[in-house]
Amino acid sequence: MGAGCAPGFDDRPSQIVGLQFLAVRAEPAEAAPGQKIAYTALLVDASGERSDAAIDWAYCSEPKPQAELDDVATSCFVLQADYLTSLGTGPHAAGALPANACRQFGPDVPDAMPGEPAGRPADPDPSGGYYQPVRLILPADGQYLLAAGEARLTCGLPGATSEIFQEFRKGYRPNQNPEIQALSVVATPEVPLLPDDGMAPSFTVTPGKELRLRAAWPSCPAVAACGDGICSAGEDLASCAMDCKTPKGCGGSERYVSFDPATQALTPRTEAMVVSFFATRGSFASDRTGQDEGSAATSVENVWTAPTQAGDVVIWAVIRDDRGGVGWKRYRVKVG
């Protein structure tokens, strides 16, 4: 997210030079309309995280026009409107998902505007998901810092047979937010960094030195519990009645199933992962790096070059799965 008239997570440098949003997390990461969601914003500046900001939160029920390229309608970024549902002010927010979320942003036929014909259902993302947008507005130095979050929606499967729908319910597990399990310096031996507790840096590096960092997430079990038995790691999920799924509690690449309306088929899938890196000083070789869908890898690497001046540096690793889940960890290193 950034300052301006429209939000955007993409194509941002990893260098923290001012006040900015790095991520917005929903907990749980996926839910049905009417279910309560808790939201947390990762807001930072050159000194670290900001937990004192009076962020204005709201659900927006206004679908974005097809001509707009952003994920959320520009009209959502106002302080008051009849299509906004306030979630309060502060670094955190919570509220039940709107009852019409699957109509406005999902596969159900949306509400018709007065005097207009009914619109068309929303298109799913590549993972088959739909999302309720959450807009954030923060007054800052006479301007407004804008951001958008989202919660993945649990909706129905219009067009699916009752048999397919039952198979889907057995094989699909709502998304869980991923987590950074460890950030370490790739060396012999490997040196794990301790999450920042605000007290002291966990690692010291000489000015200008390059560090190869490895960000890792949990490995989801290769054998998953099924409704009628056990699916082994090498077994075709379709032969296991499509009811094989990642056990609850996995913060890594989860296994799930998606529905293809064109073929009326359920497809077993594994989440892709992307880690974005940020630092208050120094520079990264890549702003983000990841592993594709289906990869067995549970980590990514990046190179950080320390600044030439001594002092503490705060580093964030923000992990995202391709079903809308978000997680992050903060680390502190000393240059000197």
Secondary structure, 3 states (H helix, E strand, C coil): CEECCCCCCCCCCCECCCCEEEEEEEECCEECCCCEEEEEEEEEECCEECCCCCCEEEEECCCCCCCCCCCCCHHHCCCCCCCEEEEEECCEEEEECCCCHHHHCCCCCCCCCCCCCCCCCCCCCCCCCCEEEEEEEEEECCEEEEEEEEEEECCCCCCCCHHHHHHHHHHCCCCCCCCCCEEEECCCCCEECCECCCCCCCEEECCCCEEEEEEECCCCCCCEEECCCEECCCCCHHHHCCCECCCCCCCCCCEEEEEECCCCEEEEEECCEEEEEEECCCEECCCEEEECCCCCCCEEEEEEECCCCCEEEEEEEEEEECCCCEEEEEEEEEEC
